[in-house]
């Protein structure tokens, strides 16, 4: 179920601002040490999965980065719209939806569908889905701060920011 037009506009503005803040920005495409081999990243987390012709060394302007992100987000929103029941999407606030969208953008749809956030959301436990961003394993390590088999402080900070965003009232 797609968002109504007013909610969609608010999601777009909030998502662009939030994702830009947690992703940071780089104007020269490069492989990041925490990414899997052959993944090239530029701008606000755009990868060669989003732009198949992207290669290390490609240069972008701020306007080009804004354009890339605005064209990439609908792909990730489609994951939420396809897999979250309409009543759940309707019950989510803009901030809750954007927190989930940020996770999908960062980790991909497949990883989202395996997450505690998704399981709680489809069960109708939106508050529980917000808390799940900072879920821990039995050994006390965080579940969702891992990239390339390493726990990363940057991802831990991002998950905490997503949780905080998810708990923010509209």
Residue frames relative to the residue before (quaternion, step in Angstrom):
aa qw qx qy qz dx dy dz
X 1.0000 0.0000 0.0000 0.0000 0.00 0.00 0.00
X 0.3550 -0.7387 0.5356 0.2035 3.58 -0.76 1.00
X 0.5711 -0.5895 0.4541 0.3467 3.53 -1.25 0.49
X 0.5176 -0.5888 0.4888 0.3826 3.57 -1.16 0.45
X 0.7034 -0.5299 0.2824 0.3803 3.56 -1.19 0.64
X 0.6639 0.4928 -0.3208 0.4620 3.64 0.93 -0.77
X 0.6658 0.4849 -0.2994 0.4817 3.56 0.95 -0.88
X 0.6264 0.5461 -0.3346 0.4444 3.59 1.02 -0.78
X 0.6529 0.5046 -0.3156 0.4684 3.60 0.95 -0.82
X 0.6598 0.4965 -0.3050 0.4745 3.58 0.98 -0.83
X 0.6208 0.5329 -0.3331 0.4686 3.59 1.02 -0.80
X 0.6474 0.5335 -0.3210 0.4397 3.57 0.88 -0.94
X 0.6951 0.4693 -0.2794 0.4674 3.58 0.79 -0.98
X 0.6796 0.4853 -0.2906 0.4671 3.58 0.89 -0.93
X 0.6583 0.5184 -0.3132 0.4471 3.59 0.91 -0.91
X 0.6531 0.5185 -0.3247 0.4464 3.56 0.88 -0.90
X 0.6821 0.4849 -0.2815 0.4694 3.58 0.89 -0.95
X 0.6990 0.4763 -0.2849 0.4509 3.58 0.80 -1.00
X 0.6908 0.4779 -0.2973 0.4539 3.59 0.74 -0.99
X 0.6217 0.5285 -0.3433 0.4652 3.57 1.02 -0.71
X 0.6785 0.4994 -0.3003 0.4472 3.59 0.98 -0.78
X 0.7402 0.4065 -0.2471 0.4752 3.62 0.94 -0.77
X 0.6636 0.4970 -0.3071 0.4673 3.59 1.14 -0.48
X 0.3117 -0.7068 0.5615 0.2967 3.56 1.01 -0.75
X 0.2901 -0.7533 0.5578 0.1927 3.57 -1.23 -0.16
X 0.0152 0.7514 -0.6596 0.0101 3.50 -1.15 0.76
X 0.3203 -0.7959 0.4924 0.1461 3.55 -0.84 0.98
X 0.6861 0.3787 -0.2795 0.5548 3.58 1.28 0.04
X 0.4220 -0.7263 0.4880 0.2371 3.57 -0.65 1.14
X 0.1293 0.7835 -0.5941 0.1284 3.57 -0.97 0.92
X 0.4893 -0.5883 0.5384 0.3530 3.52 -1.34 0.24
X 0.2573 -0.7547 0.5860 0.1442 3.58 -0.87 0.97
X 0.5779 -0.6447 0.3758 0.3304 3.59 -0.89 0.90
X 0.6956 0.4659 -0.2773 0.4713 3.60 1.11 -0.56
X 0.5864 0.5658 -0.3769 0.4403 3.61 1.25 -0.07
X 0.6081 -0.5384 0.4217 0.4031 3.57 -1.21 0.41
X 0.6619 -0.4965 0.3638 0.4278 3.59 -1.17 0.41
X 0.8410 0.2208 -0.1976 0.4527 3.53 -1.20 0.75
X 0.5344 0.5759 -0.4444 0.4304 3.63 1.19 0.20
X 0.1316 -0.7741 0.6183 0.0332 3.54 -0.82 1.10
X 0.1151 -0.8085 0.5769 0.0183 3.58 -0.90 0.98
X 0.0369 0.7730 -0.6325 0.0314 3.55 -1.18 0.68
X 0.8132 0.2816 -0.2045 0.4663 3.54 -1.36 0.23
X 0.7724 -0.2970 0.2589 0.4981 3.59 -0.79 -1.06
X 0.7949 -0.3071 0.1547 0.4999 3.56 0.75 1.05
X 0.3769 0.6941 -0.5169 0.3300 3.59 1.18 0.36
X 0.1133 -0.8060 0.5793 0.0439 3.58 -0.86 0.95
X 0.6596 -0.4827 0.3867 0.4271 3.52 -1.32 0.03
X 0.5024 0.5846 -0.4517 0.4492 3.61 1.23 0.08
X 0.6872 0.4455 -0.2625 0.5103 3.58 1.12 -0.75
X 0.7817 0.1618 -0.0393 0.6010 3.56 1.05 -0.90
X 0.2586 -0.8333 0.4638 0.1535 3.61 0.18 1.25
X 0.6928 0.4689 -0.2894 0.4652 3.63 1.09 -0.52
X 0.4290 0.7089 -0.4581 0.3217 3.61 1.27 0.01
X 0.0371 0.7925 -0.6079 0.0319 3.55 -0.95 0.88
X 0.6560 -0.5127 0.3784 0.4045 3.54 -1.21 0.56
X 0.7621 0.3466 -0.2854 0.4665 3.52 -1.00 0.94
X 0.4960 0.6343 -0.4482 0.3882 3.62 1.20 -0.29
X 0.2333 -0.7865 0.5629 0.1007 3.58 -0.96 0.92
X 0.1085 -0.7960 0.5954 0.0107 3.52 -1.08 0.88
X 0.3780 -0.6828 0.5745 0.2468 3.55 -1.26 0.49
X 0.6650 -0.4719 0.3623 0.4514 3.61 -1.20 0.19
X 0.6488 0.5138 -0.3273 0.4560 3.61 0.95 -0.79
X 0.6403 0.5132 -0.3277 0.4682 3.59 0.98 -0.77
X 0.6452 0.5179 -0.3190 0.4623 3.59 1.01 -0.79
X 0.6287 0.5221 -0.3370 0.4674 3.59 0.97 -0.79
X 0.6548 0.5188 -0.3022 0.4591 3.55 0.96 -0.88
X 0.6524 0.5179 -0.3161 0.4541 3.59 0.93 -0.89
X 0.6783 0.4864 -0.2971 0.4637 3.58 0.87 -0.94
X 0.6701 0.4989 -0.3183 0.4481 3.60 0.87 -0.86
X 0.6875 0.4504 -0.2875 0.4918 3.60 1.09 -0.57
X 0.6456 0.5276 -0.3235 0.4474 3.62 1.16 -0.46
X 0.6208 0.6113 -0.3517 0.3425 3.60 0.93 -0.86
X 0.6307 0.5455 -0.3762 0.4038 3.68 0.85 -0.69
X 0.5842 0.5719 -0.3697 0.4416 3.60 1.10 -0.61
X 0.7111 0.4431 -0.2541 0.4832 3.58 0.95 -0.87
X 0.5963 0.5410 -0.3525 0.4769 3.56 1.14 -0.60
X 0.6045 0.5731 -0.3529 0.4262 3.58 1.04 -0.75
X 0.5916 0.5595 -0.3626 0.4534 3.60 1.10 -0.63
X 0.6797 0.4725 -0.2943 0.4777 3.57 0.85 -0.95
X 0.6785 0.5047 -0.3007 0.4410 3.57 0.87 -0.94
X 0.6728 0.4955 -0.2954 0.4632 3.58 1.07 -0.69
X 0.8136 0.3431 -0.1395 0.4483 3.58 0.86 -0.96
X 0.6614 0.4406 -0.3292 0.5099 3.61 1.17 -0.29
X 0.4916 -0.6524 0.4777 0.3232 3.60 -0.87 0.85
X 0.6365 -0.5745 0.3702 0.3575 3.56 -1.10 0.74
X 0.6546 0.5110 -0.3252 0.4524 3.58 0.98 -0.78
X 0.6246 0.5199 -0.3405 0.4730 3.61 1.12 -0.59
X 0.6431 0.5055 -0.3219 0.4767 3.60 0.91 -0.90
X 0.6640 0.5067 -0.3051 0.4574 3.59 0.92 -0.88
X 0.6855 0.4869 -0.2843 0.4607 3.59 1.06 -0.73
X 0.6023 0.5766 -0.3637 0.4153 3.60 1.16 -0.50
X 0.4228 -0.6445 0.5682 0.2882 3.50 -1.18 0.66
X 0.6836 -0.4461 0.3652 0.4477 3.55 -1.28 0.18
X 0.6779 0.5026 -0.2990 0.4455 3.59 0.87 -0.94
X 0.6414 0.5157 -0.3263 0.4650 3.60 0.98 -0.77
X 0.6564 0.5099 -0.3050 0.4649 3.55 0.92 -0.92
X 0.6743 0.4925 -0.2985 0.4622 3.59 0.90 -0.91
X 0.6037 0.5411 -0.3662 0.4568 3.62 1.01 -0.65
X 0.6669 0.4784 -0.2933 0.4903 3.58 0.94 -0.87
X 0.6340 0.5283 -0.3232 0.4631 3.58 1.00 -0.81
X 0.6308 0.5358 -0.3295 0.4543 3.59 0.98 -0.81
X 0.6456 0.5080 -0.3207 0.4715 3.58 0.97 -0.83
X 0.6543 0.5065 -0.3137 0.4657 3.59 0.89 -0.91
X 0.6424 0.5246 -0.3180 0.4594 3.59 0.96 -0.87
X 0.7199 0.4549 -0.2416 0.4652 3.57 0.95 -0.88
X 0.8202 0.2841 -0.1023 0.4858 3.58 0.87 -0.96
X 0.5123 -0.6493 0.4165 0.3774 3.58 1.24 -0.32
X 0.6455 -0.5573 0.3744 0.3642 3.52 -1.24 0.58
X 0.6497 0.5412 -0.3260 0.4226 3.60 0.90 -0.88
X 0.6780 0.4688 -0.2904 0.4860 3.58 0.94 -0.84
X 0.6032 0.5457 -0.3583 0.4583 3.59 1.07 -0.66
X 0.6837 0.5033 -0.2950 0.4384 3.59 0.89 -0.91
X 0.6713 0.4533 -0.2907 0.5093 3.60 1.26 -0.31
X 0.5724 0.6602 -0.3465 0.3413 3.60 1.29 -0.23
X 0.6032 -0.5382 0.4567 0.3713 3.51 -1.35 0.36
X 0.5843 0.5788 -0.3784 0.4247 3.61 1.09 -0.64
X 0.6756 0.4896 -0.2860 0.4713 3.55 0.90 -0.96
X 0.6669 0.5101 -0.3162 0.4417 3.60 0.80 -0.97
X 0.6683 0.4827 -0.3077 0.4751 3.60 0.93 -0.82
X 0.6512 0.5297 -0.3242 0.4362 3.59 0.93 -0.86
X 0.7105 0.4443 -0.2889 0.4629 3.60 0.79 -0.91
X 0.6160 0.5114 -0.3453 0.4896 3.57 1.25 -0.29
X 0.5445 -0.6377 0.3839 0.3866 3.58 1.30 -0.07
X 0.5594 0.5925 -0.3851 0.4333 3.59 1.28 0.13
X 0.1159 -0.8370 0.5331 0.0430 3.56 0.35 1.26
X 0.6320 0.5185 -0.3405 0.4646 3.61 0.97 -0.79
X 0.6488 0.5105 -0.3075 0.4731 3.58 1.00 -0.81
X 0.6283 0.5254 -0.3423 0.4604 3.57 1.05 -0.70
X 0.6220 0.5316 -0.3401 0.4635 3.59 1.07 -0.67
X 0.6825 0.4852 -0.2901 0.4632 3.58 0.90 -0.88
X 0.6100 0.5982 -0.3451 0.3886 3.58 1.11 -0.64
X 0.5028 0.6470 -0.4375 0.3704 3.61 1.16 -0.30
X 0.7667 0.2934 -0.1649 0.5467 3.58 1.12 -0.60
X 0.2166 0.7978 -0.5263 0.1993 3.58 1.14 0.67
X 0.2346 -0.7727 0.5765 0.1248 3.54 -1.16 0.66
X 0.5003 -0.6106 0.5274 0.3140 3.50 -1.33 0.42
X 0.7169 -0.4383 0.3200 0.4376 3.58 -1.29 0.15
X 0.6994 0.4597 -0.2740 0.4737 3.60 1.09 -0.65
X 0.6108 -0.5908 0.3372 0.4053 3.59 1.28 0.16
X 0.5444 0.5952 -0.4227 0.4131 3.61 1.20 -0.11
X 0.5442 -0.6136 0.4597 0.3407 3.54 -1.17 0.56
X 0.4813 -0.6824 0.4751 0.2775 3.58 -1.08 0.73
X 0.8261 0.3043 -0.0966 0.4643 3.55 0.87 -0.93
X 0.5575 0.5775 -0.4159 0.4274 3.60 1.05 0.73
X 0.5028 0.6685 -0.3979 0.3768 3.57 1.19 0.54
X 0.0552 0.7498 -0.6581 0.0411 3.53 -1.05 0.90
X 0.8435 0.0142 -0.0463 0.5349 3.54 -0.91 0.95
X 0.6782 -0.5348 0.2507 0.4372 3.56 1.04 0.99
X 0.6448 0.4819 -0.3357 0.4891 3.61 1.18 0.45
X 0.4095 -0.6543 0.5704 0.2806 3.57 -1.10 0.75
X 0.0971 -0.8202 0.5636 0.0116 3.57 -0.74 1.09
X 0.5150 -0.6552 0.4661 0.2971 3.54 -0.92 0.96
X 0.6306 0.5496 -0.3347 0.4339 3.58 1.00 -0.76
X 0.6770 0.4602 -0.2912 0.4951 3.58 1.02 -0.78
X 0.5946 0.5442 -0.3647 0.4662 3.57 1.09 -0.62
X 0.6514 0.5026 -0.3067 0.4786 3.57 0.98 -0.86
X 0.6453 0.5220 -0.3232 0.4545 3.58 0.98 -0.83
X 0.6636 0.4953 -0.3179 0.4618 3.60 0.85 -0.91
X 0.6350 0.5096 -0.3335 0.4752 3.61 1.00 -0.74
X 0.6494 0.5037 -0.3168 0.4736 3.60 0.99 -0.79
X 0.6367 0.5139 -0.3299 0.4708 3.60 1.03 -0.76
X 0.6314 0.5191 -0.3332 0.4699 3.58 0.99 -0.81
X 0.6646 0.5007 -0.3062 0.4625 3.58 0.89 -0.93
X 0.6364 0.5141 -0.3269 0.4730 3.58 0.97 -0.81
X 0.6520 0.5331 -0.3045 0.4450 3.57 0.92 -0.94
X 0.7191 0.4281 -0.2403 0.4918 3.58 1.08 -0.70
X 0.5125 0.6358 -0.4186 0.3974 3.60 1.30 -0.04
X 0.3843 -0.7115 0.5364 0.2415 3.56 -0.90 0.91
X 0.5008 -0.6412 0.4917 0.3103 3.55 -1.15 0.69
